[in-house]
Amino acid sequence: MTQPQAQTAGTEGGSGQTPPASDGGGGGRAIPKVSGDRVAQLGPLIALILACIFFTTQSDRFLDPANFSLIIQQVMVIGTLAIGQTLIILTAGIDLSCGTAMALGSIIMTKLAVDSGVPSGLAILLGIATCMIVGVVNGGLVVGLAMPPFIVTLGTYSICLALTHIWSKDETISNLPTAMTKLGETFKIGGTAVTYGSLVTLALFGIAWFVLTQTTWGRRLYALGDNPEATRLMGVPVRKQLLMVYVVAGAIYGVAALLLIARTGVGDPNAGQTDNLDAITAVVLGGTSLFGGRGTVIGTLIGALIIGVVRNGLVLMGVASTYQILITGILVITAVAVDQIARKRA
């Protein structure tokens, strides 16, 4: 008796249509199948809403405009890094060097502007160019030598970290020109102070969304992550496409470096050392598959907000930082487990 029901469910799942509900007793009604894509899309948003509800019940300060302003500022840098990380993970790659590449770019910018007297605009461009060079190195090794992205970016993580400390001489760079800290200034929306840098982050998310969903380059990126060999047979220059993904991601890390400077007001050689993990966490929590080919930058934005909300809420609850790290790790494992389940249901 169960075999006909299984066949019916399979037919409905393959057509992608949900049968209309019957007016009768519902004894023969098939249970609609929830697709893996729907789980990936709605899961992060539901998690964010539940987190906000929970922390609202735990602290009266959570809904304060000043607290929301703090969350937005905390998400600004990680969210921007996560945009570049999303592009790479969509190709079934990963970038462990994003945080230290950002730190290197920030030191290049501030050191040139303060110590060498380079105009702020030029110093910013050179810092972004430095991050793009890191992207060229990462992409070149992945494409040219077919090296695993994990190994390549683990190596460039250490290289960028060392170069950051060598170039800065382990000194924090202060007395920055106003042009470099302008994005850290705020304006009021209602009672909430919002930084100009947050608008830059939102604009980058909007641009990334448009490129990935409305352009040929974006569709090719998804195809590359889903099935690179089939994409190559379709005539897509796979190697060039993959290299450009790493270069574009590097440019985004450069923008994150400027936002980091604007937020902290200094060039800090110790910054960014764990931001790579935060960026990856935001991408995974946002529903992007680590196996490539599926995910959205809007989901990444929600993932970054989840990180900001959870950490902020735990601080308000007086939870020690060690337990915050523990909870973040649990969230990552849970998100990857959900991704695996979604892949099987898709």
C-alpha positions, -999 to 999 in steps of 0.1 A, spaced: 0 0 0 29 24 6 44 20 -29 17 40 -48 20 68 -23 58 70 -28 53 71 -66 28 99 -62 51 119 -40 80 114 -64 59 125 -94 48 157 -76 84 165 -65 97 161 -100 71 184 -115 78 210 -88 41 216 -83 22 213 -51 -12 195 -55 -43 215 -45 -58 207 -12 -89 186 -15 -122 198 -1 -129 164 15 -115 145 44 -79 146 34 -73 109 38 -57 106 3 -39 139 4 -2 138 -4 22 156 19 40 184 -1 77 180 -2 98 209 11 127 215 -13 163 219 -2 164 253 -18 135 265 2 152 253 34 184 272 24 164 304 16 141 306 46 162 289 73 186 319 79 158 344 80 139 323 105 170 319 126 176 356 126 141 364 137 142 337 165 175 351 177 161 386 179 130 374 198 151 354 222 175 382 231 147 407 233 133 386 262 167 383 278 177 420 278 158 453 279 187 470 261 186 448 230 160 469 212 177 502 221 186 523 190 222 526 203 225 489 205 212 484 169 238 510 158 265 489 175 253 457 157 254 475 124 289 487 129 301 453 139 285 437 109 299 463 85 334 449 80 326 412 84 297 415 60 319 431 33 345 404 37 317 378 34 306 392 0 340 383 -15 340 350 4 305 342 -10 318 346 -46 346 321 -39 325 296 -20 299 296 -49 327 282 -71 333 254 -45 364 271 -32 373 288 0 395 317 10 413 316 44 434 347 36 406 372 34 411 386 69 449 390 67 446 403 32 423 430 45 447 438 73 476 441 48 456 464 26 447 486 56 484 489 67 494 498 31 468 525 30 476 540 64 514 537 62 516 553 28 492 582 39 509 589 72 545 580 68 551 586 31 528 616 26 509 599 -3 475 615 -10 447 597 7 429 587 -25 460 572 -40 469 554 -8 434 539 -7 437 527 -43 471 512 -37 457 493 -6 429 480 -27 453 470 -54 474 451 -29 444 430 -19 437 424 -56 472 412 -60 466 387 -32 435 376 -52 457 372 -84 481 350 -65 453 329 -50 435 325 -82 466 320 -103 478 291 -81 443 275 -80 438 278 -118 474 275 -130 487 247 -108 453 231 -99 461 235 -62 433 231 -36 420 266 -26 422 256 10 460 250 8 467 280 -14 448 305 8 462 289 40 496 298 27 487 333 16 470 338 50 504 334 66 522 354 40 498 384 44 500 381 81 538 383 81 539 411 55 515 431 76 538 429 107 569 435 86 555 466 68 540 481 100 569 471 122 543 459 147 532 495 153 496 508 153 493 537 128 473 567 141 467 603 131 451 593 99 438 618 74 401 626 75 394 610 41 403 576 56 380 578 85 351 596 68 331 563 64 332 558 101 311 590 107 274 586 115 241 601 107 207 595 124 178 574 111 152 579 137 171 573 169 197 550 154 231 562 144 242 547 111 277 549 97 283 559 61 304 527 58 272 507 65 257 523 34 288 512 14 283 477 27 247 476 17 255 490 -17 281 463 -23 255 437 -13 231 452 -38 257 453 -66 267 417 -59 231 406 -59 225 422 -93 257 408 -108 250 372 -96 213 372 -106 210 395 -136 243 391 -156 259 364 -177 290 365 -155 270 357 -124 251 328 -140 284 314 -152 298 316 -117 269 295 -104 274 270 -133 311 268 -125 304 259 -89 277 234 -98 295 215 -126 328 230 -139 333 203 -166 298 209 -181 304 246 -179 337 242 -199 320 221 -225 294 249 -230 323 271 -241 327 291 -210 364 301 -203 364 284 -169 400 292 -160 396 329 -167 362 330 -149 377 314 -118 407 337 -118 385 368 -120 364 356 -91 395 357 -68 405 391 -82 371 406 -76 370 391 -41 404 407 -35 390 441 -45 361 436 -21 386 428 7 403 461 -1 370 480 4 367 461 37 402 473 47 390 509 42 359 502 63 380 487 90 402 518 91 371 540 92 356 520 121 387 518 143 404 551 133 438 534 131 459 510 111 461 479 133 486 452 123 468 427 146 434 431 129 417 405 108 434 374 120 402 356 128 379 375 105 383 349 78 364 324 101 337 350 108 333 356 70 330 319 63 306 315 91 284 343 78 284 327 43 275 293 57 249 306 81 233 324 51 226 292 33 254 292 7 266 256 1 303 248 8 300 225 -22 294 254 -46 267 263 -70 240 273 -46 235 304 -24 228 341 -24 245 372 -11 212 382 6 215 351 26 251 361 34 239 395 47 214 376 69 242 353 81 264 383 90 235 398 109 230 365 128 266 367 139 262 403 150 230 397 168 241 365 186 274 381 198 258 413 209 230 395 227 254 372 245 274 402 257 242 418 270 234 386 288 269 387 304 281 355 287 319 351 287 337 354 254 349 318 255 313 306 254 306 330 226 332 313 205 317 279 215 283 289 204 296 303 171 312 269 164 280 251 171 262 275 148 286 267 120 283 229 124 246 232 125 245 253 93 267 228 74 245 200 87 214 218 74 232 223 40 239 186 38 202 178 45 191 204 19 214 189 -7 198 155 -2 163 169 -4 170 190 -35 
